[in-house]
Amino acid sequence: MKIQQLLESPQNFKKASEDPRISKLLGIAFMQDRTIPFNTLAKLGPKPDDKSIVLALGDLIDQAFSSTDFGDISKDGKFDDYILRQYMSGDLDYEDISGEAADALAKWKALSKRGMLQPEDQDFNRFKNIARIQAKMASMPYSGMLQQIGVQEKLEKMKRDAKSVTLIDNDRFFVAIPMNYGACYMFNNAQGTQASFCTGGSHGADWFKRYADEGPVITVFDKQNMDDINGKWQIHAPTKQIVNARQTNRYNGEEQFGQLFPGLMVDIVKAMTNKAEEINQASKIVPGLRKGYDVDKDTQVLKNTFQRAFTLKPDQIKQNLEQPEA
């Protein structure tokens, strides 16, 4: 009997596990699938029954479908029947499902729930296979729509996850020490000009850990010039980086920062000193950090590394001149 005939009514993985004919076919496909994670096979043991196999496969796919760039598409089981048919027929293996299928179907659903699909594309079952959904989602106008949706979805997730210590928040500046990738991603993308800092890029989680492990990353946002490339700055003293949003000033960032923002670096050091305990404690729970921060040492590194950035505002110069010599 053909697979399509077996699946005359919509199936989900629980229903499939209770149907001996379907679970048998799924069991055969599963045991021939070389992309199933080893830990799943180990949990099933040497002689798993078909029902256990189907439920294990369902769990694997739910995990993959619950964490796409466009949100959780696992909850309603909407795509189970579609995936079951292609898995049993050998058109998809687990790697295909968890990667290409999850991505393509999540994109389709993102457009569907927003009413952005053309009438002929509103039933995903009309697409013979995942490759055709992928091709359609990559075509215009869908690719442009999805790019906008994807950025917004990721921003919402990162906003929920972001952790940082605020140093300065006034009418002109917002300065912070990000404590995770989410905070760096938000700094790159949420407001103002689009920044290119690797710590907040698409693969920024690894870069954030690499930089943060050497010392605090400091982000500076100029609220009055947010759409200018000099409206965002990232400072990292251990690697001698003080650069604007496009990193066009790798060799003169220190001097440029001091000229643009007189007194700001002085204020940053003061704020770090005032919040030393909070910063030191927060850094101790940063995932991947081998050691916590020591603000006394970190501020000294800032002073030694970026001496030309420590310019003064006119009122600060006046105060210094008025102070009697020791």
Residue pairs with C-beta under 8 A, 6 or more apart in sequence:
1 21
3 25
3 85
3 88
3 89
4 85
6 19
6 21
6 22
6 25
7 22
7 81
7 84
7 85
10 80
10 81
11 19
11 22
11 80
11 81
11 84
12 58
12 77
12 80
12 81
13 54
13 55
13 57
13 58
13 61
13 77
13 80
13 84
14 55
14 58
16 22
16 23
16 26
16 54
16 58
16 80
16 84
17 23
17 50
17 51
17 54
17 55
17 58
18 51
20 50
22 54
22 84
22 88
23 50
23 51
23 53
23 54
24 50
25 88
26 50
26 53
26 54
26 57
26 84
26 87
26 88
27 50
27 53
27 54
29 87
29 88
29 90
30 36
30 53
30 54
30 56
30 57
31 53
32 90
33 93
33 94
34 93
35 93
35 94
35 95
35 96
36 60
36 94
37 60
37 94
40 56
40 60
43 56
44 52
44 53
44 56
48 56
57 87
57 94
58 80
60 94
60 98
61 74
61 80
61 83
61 94
61 97
61 98
62 74
63 74
63 98
64 97
64 98
64 99
64 102
65 72
65 73
65 74
65 79
65 102
65 105
65 106
66 72
66 73
66 74
66 75
68 102
68 103
68 106
69 103
69 106
69 150
69 153
69 154
70 106
70 107
70 109
70 110
70 146
70 149
70 150
70 153
71 106
71 110
71 153
73 79
73 102
73 105
73 106
73 109
78 109
79 101
79 105
79 124
82 105
82 124
82 125
83 92
83 97
83 101
86 92
86 101
86 129
86 130
87 93
87 97
91 129
91 130
92 101
92 130
96 130
100 130
100 134
101 130
103 134
104 130
104 133
104 134
104 137
105 124
105 130
105 133
107 133
107 137
107 142
107 146
108 117
108 121
108 124
108 133
108 137
110 146
110 149
110 150
110 153
111 117
111 137
111 142
111 145
111 146
111 149
112 122
114 149
116 142
116 145
120 126
121 136
124 133
127 133
127 136
136 142
137 143
137 146
151 189
154 185
154 189
155 185
155 186
155 189
155 190
157 182
158 181
158 182
158 183
158 185
158 186
159 182
159 186
159 190
160 182
161 180
161 182
162 178
162 180
162 182
162 183
162 185
162 186
163 178
163 179
163 180
163 182
163 183
163 282
164 176
164 177
164 178
164 179
164 180
164 183
164 219
165 176
165 177
165 179
165 275
165 278
165 279
165 282
166 174
166 175
166 176
167 175
167 176
167 177
167 218
167 268
167 271
167 272
167 275
168 174
168 175
168 267
168 268
168 271
169 175
171 223
172 222
172 223
172 224
173 220
173 221
173 222
173 223
173 261
173 264
174 220
174 221
174 223
175 218
175 219
175 220
175 221
175 264
175 268
175 271
176 183
176 187
176 218
176 219
177 216
177 217
177 218
177 219
177 272
177 279
178 184
178 187
178 199
178 208
178 212
178 217
178 219
179 212
179 282
179 283
179 286
180 208
180 286
180 287
181 199
181 200
181 204
181 205
181 208
183 219
184 197
184 199
184 200
184 204
184 208
184 217
184 219
185 200
185 204
186 200
187 195
187 197
187 200
187 219
187 221
187 232
187 234
188 194
188 195
188 196
188 197
188 199
188 200
188 201
188 204
189 195
189 200
191 221
191 226
192 221
192 226
192 227
192 231
192 232
192 245
193 226
193 227
193 228
193 229
193 231
193 232
193 245
194 245
195 232
195 234
195 245
195 246
196 245
196 246
196 247
197 204
197 234
197 243
197 245
197 247
198 204
198 207
199 207
199 208
199 211
199 217
199 234
200 208
201 207
208 217
209 287
209 288
209 289
211 217
211 236
211 238
211 239
212 286
212 288
212 289
213 288
213 289
213 290
213 291
214 236
214 238
214 239
215 236
215 237
215 238
215 293
215 298
215 301
216 236
216 272
216 279
216 283
216 293
216 298
217 234
217 235
217 236
218 234
218 235
218 236
218 268
219 232
219 233
219 234
219 235
220 232
220 233
220 234
220 235
220 261
220 264
220 268
221 231
221 232
222 228
222 230
222 231
222 232
222 233
222 261
225 231
226 232
229 244
229 245
229 246
229 248
230 244
230 245
230 256
230 260
231 245
232 244
232 245
233 242
233 243
233 244
233 245
233 253
233 257
234 241
234 242
234 243
235 241
235 242
235 257
235 268
235 302
235 306
236 242
237 298
237 301
237 302
237 305
237 306
238 301
240 305
241 250
241 253
242 253
242 254
242 257
242 306
242 309
243 249
243 250
243 253
244 253
244 256
249 256
254 306
254 307
254 308
254 309
255 308
255 309
257 264
257 265
257 306
257 309
258 265
258 308
258 309
258 310
258 311
259 311
261 311
262 311
262 312
262 313
262 314
262 316
263 311
263 312
263 313
263 316
265 302
265 306
265 309
265 310
265 311
266 310
266 312
266 316
268 302
269 299
269 302
269 303
272 279
272 295
272 298
272 299
273 295
273 299
275 295
276 295
276 296
279 293
279 295
280 292
280 293
280 294
280 295
281 292
283 289
283 292
283 293
284 292
286 292
303 310
312 320
